[in-house]
Amino acid sequence: MKWTYLSTVAAISLAAGMSGVAHAQTKLLDVDPTLIEENQAAPAPAAKPVKKKVAITKGPAPVAPPPAWIDTLTVDGYIEGGVAFNFGQPFNKLNFGHLYTDRANWPTFNGAVLTAQRPLDPKATGYDFGFKVQVGVGEDMRYNHYLGELDYAIPSRTQIAPIEAHALAHLPWVSPISEGGIDVKVGQFVTYNGAELIYAKDNLFYSHSYIFNFGPFFHTGVMVTTHAKPWLDIYTGVTTGVNTSIGWPGDNNASASFHGGFGLNLLDGALTVMGIVHHGPENPKQTGDWLTQTAAFWPNTALGCACNPNTANRTYVNLTTTWKATENLTLITDMAYNRESGWNTISQTGLPAQTLADIDAAFGTNFAGYPLKPQGADAYAVAQYASYKVNDLFKVNGRIEYYRDNKNFFVAGFPGYFDAVNLAHGFACPSCIFAGPGNVGTSYLALTAGVTITPEIPKLPIITGLILRPEFRWDTAVNGATPFFGPNGRKSTQGMFNMDVIIPFSLL
């Protein structure tokens, strides 16, 4: 915030001048008894309407002092619950390809989220400091873990986890390459990748895109935002990885990652473009030989990674464009590319090569059949959103997404309480479900249409609103694969009606 102020000398002079003017005006406007007409009673002092004009002075209005730092502190959050009806009646109650809406035909307590924060003042020209602490409890928290932080605390679908905990600073270090100064974030924070957010009430839909579900969620590290120009921001940072904290078991390998990119602010804010990449090793250093408890092949190999987990890189790239075409119409395009360099799959079974090699070592078989050389896995996707605000009550939303997982590496189902964190740690995950053999891959097409309803509610303590988000969604595999589930096994399509209820609240 650009703070407006007067110098000490100017302030004293202005105050003295205004005091003198006001005093002179008061004297002139007082009623002179000699001017009162003979035999006319003088008006009572309280009835001197002329006195009211004393407050009228020329010159600028007094400037209100800026709010104190503590006055910008907020404590708020929301409670969310919903249900995802799968018309296909999957026998295992799993909506494949979903995370927060993965439970079919059963109510879900997605979570209660509490946030305490003091954000940076976007107009600050001097030093400014803030923070954010956010924690959640609910079924979504099965996926919202920093490794090593409460990830096995509650053996239930309902779990607890921190979402963000970081300090913020604005540094007024102005230069030709930082005209607006520099912002620094240190601690744990949500990823900069992608269009959709973990904070549920800020999304258009209850269900999430494949891009969101199978991209990064969190990072631990340092992020620097350089406000290079009014229209250009540069992001650079170092993290411990994707959904990781610090040290074993919080970081599943011993290497750092890069997180950064650029942001464009164009057409007076009506058009924004954000290009972000997260790149670094993500394979766990937990040995992949969990059947034999020996390291017969690559030392410190991860489950299914024919590689050194500290040098095999995983890359997430997103280019997100948001265009406010009219006052009520917003269009968002999210393009993504993911690459895992160290993964290897077996064409016949879809099992990781390292896993089959472990079986060979244990039982004398020869399932692997060829040297362990990393082949890698890729995914690329695009999602187009449209949102039209009809009025203060209704907002109509649409989304169409194409997602290609060329080795069936990224998209998965996690029915168990700890499946997601087990896989990230490198532990055995027999209940994890993948789409099929790695040599086939799956191309997903997902169409979603929904409405955001924000009815006006009576004034209540703490409660600040109500949000309802009904939606219809249809997923299909356009390349003939059968990743979804029906009453008797696999199928190629999945139709759903989903709806959640969000109750925002504010404590401060």
C-alpha positions in Angstrom: 0.0 0.0 0.0 1.3 3.4 -0.8 1.1 5.2 2.5 0.0 8.8 2.2 1.5 11.1 4.8 2.6 14.7 5.5 6.0 15.9 6.7 6.2 17.1 10.2 6.7 20.7 9.3 3.8 20.7 6.8 1.5 18.9 9.3 2.2 21.5 12.0 1.7 24.4 9.6 -1.5 23.0 8.3 -2.8 22.3 11.7 -2.0 25.8 12.9 -3.5 27.4 9.8 -6.7 25.4 10.1 -7.0 26.2 13.8 -6.6 29.9 13.1 -9.2 29.9 10.3 -11.7 28.0 12.4 -11.2 30.4 15.4 -11.6 33.5 13.2 -14.8 32.0 11.6 -16.2 31.2 15.0 -15.7 34.8 16.2 -17.3 36.3 13.1 -20.2 34.0 13.2 -21.1 34.6 16.8 -24.3 36.7 17.2 -23.5 40.4 18.0 -26.0 41.6 20.7 -25.8 45.2 19.2 -27.3 43.9 15.9 -30.4 42.4 17.6 -33.5 44.3 16.8 -34.9 46.3 19.7 -37.5 44.5 21.8 -36.6 41.2 20.1 -35.4 38.4 22.3 -31.9 37.0 21.6 -32.0 33.4 20.5 -30.9 30.7 22.9 -27.3 29.6 22.4 -28.3 26.1 21.4 -30.5 27.6 18.6 -27.7 29.3 16.7 -28.0 27.5 13.4 -25.2 29.7 11.9 -22.8 28.0 14.2 -23.1 24.8 12.1 -21.2 26.4 9.3 -18.0 26.5 11.4 -17.3 22.9 10.3 -17.2 23.9 6.6 -13.6 24.6 5.7 -11.8 24.7 2.4 -8.9 22.5 1.5 -8.3 18.7 1.5 -10.3 16.5 3.9 -8.4 15.0 6.8 -6.6 11.8 5.9 -7.6 8.8 8.1 -4.7 7.0 9.6 -3.8 3.6 8.2 -5.2 0.7 10.1 -3.0 -0.9 12.7 -1.2 -4.1 11.8 -3.4 -6.1 14.2 -6.6 -4.6 12.7 -5.8 -6.5 9.4 -5.7 -9.9 11.2 -8.5 -12.2 10.3 -9.7 -15.6 11.6 -12.2 -17.4 9.4 -13.0 -20.6 7.6 -15.7 -22.9 6.4 -17.4 -26.3 6.9 -18.1 -28.4 3.8 -20.0 -31.6 3.2 -21.4 -33.3 0.1 -22.3 -36.4 -1.8 -21.2 -37.9 -5.1 -23.9 -40.1 -6.7 -22.4 -42.5 -9.3 -25.1 -43.7 -11.6 -23.0 -46.8 -12.5 -23.2 -48.2 -8.9 -19.6 -49.2 -8.6 -19.2 -52.5 -6.7 -16.3 -51.1 -4.7 -17.9 -47.7 -4.0 -15.0 -45.9 -5.7 -15.4 -43.0 -8.1 -12.2 -43.7 -10.0 -10.1 -40.6 -10.9 -11.5 -38.6 -8.0 -10.0 -37.7 -4.7 -12.2 -35.4 -2.6 -15.3 -36.9 -4.2 -14.0 -40.5 -4.4 -16.7 -42.1 -2.2 -19.7 -43.2 -4.3 -23.3 -42.8 -3.1 -22.4 -42.0 0.4 -22.3 -38.6 2.3 -18.9 -37.1 2.8 -17.7 -34.8 5.5 -15.1 -33.0 3.3 -13.8 -30.9 6.1 -13.7 -27.9 8.4 -11.0 -25.4 7.6 -9.8 -22.7 10.0 -7.5 -19.9 8.8 -5.7 -17.2 10.8 -3.8 -14.8 8.6 -2.5 -11.3 8.1 -1.9 -10.9 4.3 0.6 -8.5 2.9 -0.8 -5.1 2.0 -0.8 -5.1 -1.9 -0.2 -1.3 -1.9 2.7 -1.3 0.6 5.7 0.8 -0.4 7.6 0.2 2.8 8.5 -3.0 4.7 5.4 -5.1 5.5 5.0 -8.4 7.2 2.3 -11.0 7.5 1.6 -14.7 8.1 -0.9 -17.5 7.4 -1.8 -20.6 9.4 -4.4 -22.9 8.1 -5.5 -26.3 9.4 -8.2 -28.7 8.3 -10.0 -31.8 9.6 -12.2 -34.0 7.5 -12.1 -36.7 4.8 -10.2 -34.4 2.3 -7.3 -34.4 4.7 -6.4 -38.0 3.6 -4.8 -36.3 0.6 -3.8 -33.0 2.2 -0.8 -34.2 4.1 2.7 -33.0 4.3 4.7 -36.2 4.7 5.8 -36.8 8.3 3.1 -34.4 9.7 0.1 -36.2 11.3 -0.2 -38.5 8.2 -0.9 -41.6 10.3 -2.4 -39.8 13.4 -6.0 -40.9 12.8 -6.9 -44.3 11.3 -10.1 -43.2 9.7 -11.4 -41.5 6.6 -11.6 -38.3 8.7 -8.1 -37.0 9.3 -6.4 -33.9 10.4 -3.5 -32.0 8.8 -2.0 -28.5 8.4 -2.6 -26.9 5.1 -0.5 -23.8 5.3 1.9 -22.3 7.8 4.2 -19.6 6.6 5.6 -16.1 7.2 5.4 -13.3 4.6 7.4 -10.2 4.0 7.3 -7.4 1.5 10.7 -5.9 0.8 10.7 -2.4 -0.8 13.9 -3.1 -2.8 13.1 -1.2 -5.9 15.4 -1.5 -8.9 15.0 -1.7 -12.7 14.1 -5.3 -12.4 11.9 -5.0 -9.3 9.9 -1.8 -9.8 7.3 -3.0 -7.2 9.6 -4.5 -4.7 9.9 -8.2 -3.6 7.6 -10.5 -1.6 9.1 -13.5 0.3 7.2 -16.5 1.6 8.9 -18.9 4.0 7.3 -22.1 5.4 4.6 -24.4 4.1 2.2 -23.3 1.4 -0.1 -24.6 -1.4 1.3 -25.0 -4.8 1.2 -22.3 -7.4 0.4 -24.8 -10.2 -3.0 -25.0 -11.8 -6.4 -23.2 -11.9 -8.2 -25.0 -9.1 -7.6 -24.5 -5.3 -7.5 -26.6 -2.2 -9.6 -23.9 -0.5 -13.0 -25.3 -1.5 -15.2 -22.2 -1.5 -13.1 -20.5 -4.1 -13.6 -23.1 -6.8 -16.4 -23.3 -9.4 -17.2 -27.0 -8.8 -17.4 -29.6 -6.0 -15.5 -32.2 -8.1 -12.0 -31.4 -9.3 -10.2 -31.8 -12.6 -7.7 -34.5 -13.3 -5.1 -31.7 -13.6 -5.8 -30.7 -10.0 -6.2 -34.2 -8.5 -3.0 -35.6 -9.9 -0.7 -32.6 -9.7 1.1 -31.1 -6.7 -0.8 -29.9 -3.6 1.8 -28.5 -1.1 5.4 -27.5 -0.8 7.8 -26.7 2.0 10.4 -24.1 1.3 11.0 -20.5 0.2 9.2 -18.6 -2.6 10.2 -15.2 -3.9 7.9 -13.0 -6.0 9.6 -10.2 -7.8 7.2 -7.4 -9.0 9.3 -6.6 -12.0 6.8 -4.4 -13.7 3.2 -3.4 -13.0 2.2 -6.1 -15.5 4.9 -8.7 -14.8 5.7 -10.8 -11.7 8.6 -13.4 -11.6 8.3 -16.4 -9.2 11.4 -18.3 -8.0 11.7 -20.7 -5.1 13.3 -23.8 -3.6 11.2 -26.6 -2.0 11.7 -30.0 -0.5 9.4 -31.5 -3.1 5.7 -32.2 -3.6 3.6 -32.7 -0.5 6.7 -33.1 1.6 8.1 -31.4 4.8 11.7 -31.5 6.0 14.0 -34.4 6.8 13.1 -38.1 7.0 10.3 -39.2 7.0 9.0 -35.8 5.9 11.0 -35.6 2.7 10.9 -38.9 0.8 14.3 -38.3 -0.8 17.4 -36.1 -0.2 17.1 -33.6 -3.0 15.6 -30.1 -3.4 13.2 -29.0 -6.2 12.6 -25.8 -8.1 9.3 -23.9 -8.1 8.8 -20.8 -10.2 7.5 -19.1 -13.3 5.9 -15.8 -14.3 2.6 -14.0 -14.0 1.2 -11.4 -16.4 -1.5 -8.8 -15.5 -2.9 -7.3 -18.7 -5.9 -5.3 -19.8 -6.2 -3.5 -16.4 -6.5 -6.8 -14.7 -9.1 -8.3 -17.0 -6.6 -10.8 -18.4 -4.1 -12.7 -16.3 -1.6 -15.4 -17.5 0.4 -17.6 -15.0 3.0 -20.0 -16.2 4.4 -22.2 -13.3 6.7 -25.2 -13.1 7.7 -27.5 -10.3 10.7 -29.7 -11.1 12.8 -32.0 -9.0 13.1 -35.6 -7.7 9.9 -37.0 -6.2 10.5 -40.8 -6.0 10.9 -42.1 -2.5 14.2 -43.3 -1.2 12.4 -46.1 0.6 13.8 -49.3 -1.0 11.6 -50.9 -3.6 12.5 -54.5 -2.5 9.7 -54.7 0.1 9.1 -58.4 -0.8 12.7 -59.5 0.0 14.0 -56.7 2.2 17.2 -56.7 0.2 18.7 -54.2 -2.2 19.6 -56.6 -5.0 19.4 -54.1 -7.8 19.9 -50.4 -7.8 20.9 -49.1 -4.4 18.1 -47.1 -2.7 15.7 -47.6 -5.5 12.1 -46.6 -5.0 9.1 -48.9 -5.6 8.8 -49.1 -9.4 11.6 -46.6 -10.0 14.4 -48.0 -12.1 16.5 -45.1 -11.1 18.4 -43.2 -8.4 15.5 -41.4 -6.6 17.7 -38.3 -6.0 18.3 -37.7 -9.7 15.2 -38.9 -11.5 13.0 -35.8 -11.9 9.3 -35.3 -11.9 8.1 -32.1 -13.7 4.7 -30.4 -13.4 4.0 -27.5 -15.8 0.9 -25.4 -15.9 -0.1 -22.4 -18.0 -3.3 -20.8 -16.7 -5.1 -18.0 -18.4 -8.0 -16.1 -16.8 -10.0 -13.7 -18.9 -12.9 -11.6 -17.5 -14.6 -11.2 -20.9 -17.5 -9.1 -19.5 -18.6 -8.0 -16.1 -20.4 -11.3 -15.6 -18.5 -13.8 -17.9 -15.2 -15.3 -16.9 -13.2 -17.8 -19.1 -10.3 -19.9 -17.7 -8.0 -22.1 -19.7 -5.6 -24.5 -17.8 -3.0 -26.4 -19.7 -0.7 -28.9 -18.1 2.2 -31.2 -18.8 3.6 -33.7 -16.3 6.7 -35.8 -16.7 8.3 -38.5 -14.5 11.7 -39.5 -15.9 12.5 -42.5 -13.7 9.5 -44.8 -14.0 9.5 -48.1 -15.8 6.5 -50.3 -16.5 6.0 -53.9 -17.8 3.9 -54.1 -20.9 2.1 -57.3 -20.0 1.0 -56.6 -16.4 1.3 -52.9 -15.8 3.3 -53.6 -12.6 6.4 -51.6 -12.0 9.6 -53.2 -13.3 11.3 -53.0 -9.9 8.4 -54.8 -8.3 8.6 -57.7 -10.8 12.4 -57.8 -10.3 11.8 -58.2 -6.5 9.4 -61.1 -7.2 12.1 -62.7 -9.5 14.6 -62.4 -6.7 12.3 -63.9 -4.1 10.9 -66.8 -6.1 13.5 -67.5 -8.9 11.1 -66.3 -11.6 11.9 -64.1 -14.6 9.0 -61.8 -14.9 11.0 -58.7 -15.5 12.7 -60.1 -18.6 14.8 -57.1 -19.5 17.3 -54.6 -17.9 15.9 -52.0 -15.7 16.2 -48.8 -17.7 14.0 -45.8 -17.0 11.4 -45.2 -19.7 9.5 -42.4 -18.0 5.9 -41.4 -18.1 4.1 -38.4 -19.4 0.7 -36.7 -19.0 -0.7 -33.7 -20.9 -4.0 -32.0 -20.5 -6.2 -29.0 -21.1 -9.3 -27.8 -19.2 -11.6 -25.0 -20.3 -13.9 -23.3 -17.8 -16.7 -20.8 -18.3 -18.6 -19.0 -15.5 -21.5 -16.7 -16.0 -22.9 -14.7 -13.1 -26.7 -14.5 -13.6 -27.3 -12.4 -10.5 -26.3 -12.4 -6.8 -28.0 -15.8 -6.3 -26.9 -17.9 -9.3 -23.7 -18.5 -11.2 -23.7 -21.0 -14.0 -20.4 -22.9 -14.6 -19.1 -25.3 -17.2 -15.9 -27.3 -17.6 -14.5 -29.6 -20.3 -11.2 -31.4 -19.8 -9.0 -33.7 -21.8 -6.3 -35.6 -19.9 -3.9 -38.1 -21.4 -2.0 -40.4 -19.0 0.2 -42.2 -21.4 1.6 -44.9 -19.0 -1.3 -45.0 -16.5 1.2 -43.5 -14.0 -0.5 -40.4 -12.7 -4.3 -41.2 -12.4 -5.1 -43.6 -9.5 -7.7 -44.5 -6.9 -6.9 -44.6 -3.2 -9.7 -46.4 -1.3 -7.6 -47.1 1.8 -7.2 -44.6 4.7 -3.4 -44.2 4.1 -3.0 -45.3 0.5 -1.9 -41.8 -0.8 0.7 -41.3 1.9 1.9 -44.9 1.7 2.6 -44.5 -2.0 4.4 -41.2 -1.4 6.5 -42.7 1.4 7.4 -45.7 -0.9 5.7 -48.2 1.3 3.6 -51.1 0.0 0.2 -50.1 -1.2 -1.7 -53.2 -2.2 -5.1 -51.4 -2.2 -4.0 -48.6 -4.6 -5.8 -48.9 -7.9 -4.4 -47.8 -11.3 -6.2 -47.6 -14.6 -4.5 -50.5 -16.3 -1.3 -51.7 -18.0 1.4 -49.2 -18.4 1.9 -49.8 -22.1 -1.7 -48.7 -23.0 -2.3 -45.5 -21.2 -5.7 -43.8 -20.9 -7.2 -40.7 -22.5 -9.9 -39.1 -20.3 -12.6 -36.7 -21.4 -14.7 -35.1 -18.6 -17.6 -32.8 -19.0 -19.0 -30.9 -15.9 -22.0 -28.5 -15.7 -23.1 -26.9 -12.5 -24.5 -24.0 -10.6 -23.1 -22.0 -7.7 -26.0 -20.9 -5.5 -25.4 -18.3 -2.8 -28.8 -17.6 -1.1 -29.3 -14.7 1.2 -29.6 -16.0 4.8 -30.7 -14.3 8.0 -28.1 -12.5 10.0 -26.5 -15.1 12.3 -23.6 -15.0 14.8 -20.3 -16.1 13.1 -22.0 -17.5 10.0 -21.3 -15.3 7.0 -23.1 -17.1 4.1 -24.2 -20.3 2.4 -22.9 -21.9 -0.8 -24.6 -24.7 -2.7 -22.9 -26.3 -5.7 -24.9 -29.0 -7.6 -23.3 -30.4 -10.7 -23.7 -33.1 -13.3 -20.4 -34.8 -14.5 -19.7 -37.4 -17.2 -16.3 -39.0 -17.6 -15.2 -41.4 -20.4 -12.1 -43.0 -21.7 -11.9 -42.0 -25.4 -9.2 -44.6 -26.3 -11.2 -47.7 -25.4 -9.7 -48.2 -22.0 -11.9 -49.2 -19.0 -10.6 -47.3 -15.9 -14.0 -46.9 -14.2 -16.1 -49.3 -12.1 -19.7 -50.6 -12.4 -21.7 -53.2 -10.5 -19.7 -56.1 -12.1 -16.3 -54.8 -12.9 -14.5 -52.3 -15.1 -16.2 -49.9 -17.6 -15.3 -47.1 -19.9 -17.7 -44.4 -18.7 -18.8 -42.8 -15.4 -21.8 -40.6 -14.9 -22.4 -38.6 -11.7 -24.5 -36.1 -9.9 -22.6 -34.3 -7.2 -23.4 -31.6 -4.7 -21.8 -30.0 -1.7 -22.8 -27.4 0.9 -20.3 -24.9 2.3 -21.0 -22.8 5.3 -18.4 -20.0 5.6 -17.8 -18.4 9.1 -15.7 -15.6 10.6 -14.4 -15.4 14.1 -12.4 -12.2 13.8 
